[in-house]
Amino acid sequence: MTNKQTGSGPCGWVVNRGADGGVQSGVSPLPGGHPEEFACIDVEAAGFNYKDALACDAHPGVARTLPLVPGIDVAGTLRSAFEGYAAGTPVVATGNGLGESVQGGFATEVWAPPAAIIQRPESLSATAAMAMGTAGLTAILAVERLRAVIDWEYQSRIQQDDPLPWLVTGASGGVGMLAVAATALAGFQVIACTRKETLTDVLMSLGASAVQSPQEALPTDKKPLSSARYLAAIDTVGGDLLADILRVVAPGGAVGSIGNAGGVGLPTTVYPFILRGITLAGIDAAGLPSRAKRRELWSKLAVLWSLVSASFPVRQIGLQEVGDWARNMRSGHIKGRAVVLPGKKKVAGQNARN
């Protein structure tokens, strides 16, 4: 079928390995084949997540089949009637193997599993929806989960007049920025932790009460426990940084782990758990929420977007720019979020950094 946006057949950013094992990627015709029950979405926009950057490098922990079109988030319109939705209905699809075990959203069309698809909120354009995507869902879920597991009865007994703040690490990235905004929207004081001082004004406008470097926000000693600084934390980094966070969360507090950009190891002790009773909660937006839960979360994201859209940095890129953006994201050179627009042409001389 000729694509309305490109005037050619269906295409996307396809990742594969050559005979020598090296990664091959670029814009090319889509791999064929899909289960009969899948629904076709004409893609308007796709979110760009760290997991997608790994898939673009054929990372075996993400790219579970090859050839693969990355893109775990997609927004567009249904090509045909589907489960009570008319053809042309605006929808979003997230998780459920998209961009990992089935072809994803970095394409002009995508055949998505039924469980991944819900109707897009009327107040969100495709681009706005994908500016948040799984990153936004994860941020909202993290705040909800931590609120549920914090020992509030204990906090009511020990809190002083000024309650301890929350901490969000990796605050220069898209999910970190959205976590800052979601935490502030929930009514908590939030410290945004980033090494990128140029984003201070942006993060303050998103609701941060202060912006600090890791050296300022976390202890430099390596004691098993340090003085409590935070009621809760949302960590996008992992590794040593997550271990440092665990040492400074207040008794009865909680930490949400939502990323591993800084490493997958966790060099900690049991002391934060057995002496302070803190909870370490993992957040998996791609696989956990039911369709009904995702509808609820998308409604909350629509409210969040109405509050942060003026400040939230979003870069729109075309399919030809996917490789450059993925490399820069993997090397930590990205600020904010990117949205892939299949019909967008690359501007000559434009560098794929925000």
Secondary structure, DSSP 8 states (H G I E B T S, - for coil): ---TTTSSS-EEEEEEE-TTS-EEEEEEE------TT-EEEEEEEEE--HHHHHHTTT-TTT--SSSB---SEEEEEESS-BTTB-TT-EEEEE-TTBTTTB--SSBSEEEE-GGGEEE--TT--HHHHHHHHHHHHHHHHHHHHHHHHS-HHHHHHH--SS---EEEESTTBHHHHHHHHHHHHTT--EEEE-S-GGGHHHHHHTT-SEEE-HHHHS-SS--S-----EEEEEESSBHHHHHHHHTTEEEEEEEEE---TTBS-----SHHHHTS--EEEE--TTTS--HHHHHHHHHHHHHHHHHHTTT--EEEE-GGGHHHHHHHHHTT---BEEEE-TT----TT--S--
